[in-house]
Amino acid sequence: MPTISAAVAAAGSALSAERVRLEAAVSNLANADSTRGPDGKPYRRRDVVLATADEGTFDAALGRASSAVGVKVAAVIEDQSEFQRRYEPSHPDADADGFVLFPNVNTADEMVDMLSAARAYQANLSAIGLLRELAQRSLDIAK
């Protein structure tokens, strides 16, 4: 049987994970036009991979559906899809044919990711608030 503290811990871990997702989306948007980074190449989009905080397998997590399982950031990976090529012969980073490589960032997709992460963050904050209220009401009943 899950405890209230386990549920709060699971929601708290989700808050941390969603914060990382938000930071990645903001970084991607901020660098959407960065044609040259420290390595001389365009910025590569970053994506966050989430996993259950429990080290068990997916099947084990399904078997324990009655317990609260948190989430963690498994990795932040660089998207290896192709860069965007645009014809801009006057750009300082243009090649001999006048094409410039731009980051593999789609601003519309990043806005959707950012909105999704923000909504998930808000939902977990609400869950923590409801759990706190539940605990307070339980204490009030015990009086």
C-alpha positions in Angstrom: 0.0 0.0 0.0 1.5 3.3 -1.0 2.0 6.0 1.6 1.3 9.6 1.2 5.0 10.4 1.5 5.8 7.9 -1.3 3.2 9.7 -3.5 4.7 13.1 -2.7 8.2 11.7 -3.4 7.0 10.4 -6.8 5.4 13.8 -7.7 8.5 15.6 -6.5 10.7 13.5 -8.7 8.4 14.4 -11.6 8.8 18.1 -10.8 12.6 17.7 -11.2 12.2 15.8 -14.4 9.8 18.3 -15.9 12.2 21.2 -14.9 14.9 19.5 -16.9 12.5 19.1 -19.9 11.7 22.8 -19.7 15.3 23.8 -19.6 16.1 21.6 -22.6 13.3 23.2 -24.6 14.4 26.7 -23.6 17.9 25.9 -24.6 16.8 24.5 -27.9 14.7 27.6 -28.6 17.5 30.0 -27.6 19.9 28.3 -30.0 17.6 27.8 -32.9 19.7 30.1 -35.1 23.1 29.3 -33.7 25.1 28.3 -36.8 28.5 27.9 -35.0 29.2 26.6 -31.6 32.5 26.0 -29.7 33.1 23.0 -31.9 32.5 25.1 -35.1 29.3 23.2 -35.9 25.7 24.3 -35.6 23.9 23.7 -32.3 22.3 20.2 -32.0 18.9 19.9 -30.5 18.8 18.3 -27.0 16.2 15.8 -25.9 15.5 14.5 -22.4 15.0 10.8 -21.9 12.9 9.9 -18.8 12.8 6.6 -16.9 11.2 5.2 -13.8 13.1 6.1 -10.6 12.8 2.5 -9.6 15.7 0.4 -11.0 13.3 -2.4 -11.8 12.0 -3.4 -15.2 8.9 -2.1 -16.9 7.1 -5.3 -16.1 8.0 -5.0 -12.5 6.6 -1.5 -12.4 3.3 -2.7 -14.0 3.1 -5.5 -11.4 3.3 -2.9 -8.6 0.6 -0.6 -10.0 -0.6 0.1 -6.5 2.6 1.7 -5.4 4.0 5.1 -6.2 7.0 5.1 -8.6 8.9 8.2 -9.3 10.6 9.4 -12.5 14.2 10.4 -13.2 16.1 11.9 -16.1 17.9 8.9 -17.6 19.9 11.0 -20.1 20.0 14.2 -22.1 20.9 13.3 -25.6 21.7 15.3 -28.7 19.4 14.8 -31.7 21.4 13.3 -34.5 19.0 14.3 -37.3 20.3 16.3 -40.2 20.9 20.1 -39.9 18.7 22.4 -41.9 20.3 23.8 -45.0 19.4 27.3 -46.1 20.6 29.3 -49.1 22.0 32.5 -47.6 25.1 33.4 -49.6 25.7 36.6 -47.6 25.9 34.8 -44.3 29.4 34.6 -42.8 29.0 30.8 -42.3 27.9 30.1 -45.9 29.8 27.4 -47.8 31.2 27.8 -51.3 27.7 27.2 -52.8 26.0 29.8 -50.5 24.3 27.3 -48.1 24.4 27.6 -44.3 23.8 24.8 -41.9 21.3 25.7 -39.2 20.4 23.7 -36.1 18.0 20.8 -36.3 15.5 22.7 -34.1 11.9 23.1 -35.0 10.5 26.0 -33.0 6.9 24.7 -33.2 7.9 21.3 -31.8 9.9 23.0 -29.0 6.9 25.1 -28.0 4.7 22.0 -27.9 7.4 20.3 -25.7 7.7 23.3 -23.5 3.9 23.5 -23.0 3.7 19.8 -22.3 6.4 20.0 -19.7 4.8 23.1 -18.1 1.4 21.4 -17.9 3.0 18.2 -16.4 4.8 20.4 -13.9 1.5 22.1 -12.9 -0.3 18.8 -12.6 2.4 17.5 -10.2 2.2 20.6 -8.1 -1.5 20.2 -7.9 -1.0 16.5 -6.9 1.3 17.5 -4.1 -1.2 20.1 -2.9 -4.0 17.6 -2.9 -1.8 15.1 -1.0 -1.0 17.8 1.5 -4.7 18.6 1.9 -5.5 14.9 2.3 -2.9 14.5 5.1 -4.2 17.6 6.9 -7.8 16.3 6.7 -6.6 12.9 8.0 -5.0 14.7 11.0 -8.1 16.7 11.6 -10.2 13.6 11.7 -7.9 12.0 14.2 -8.4 14.9 16.7 
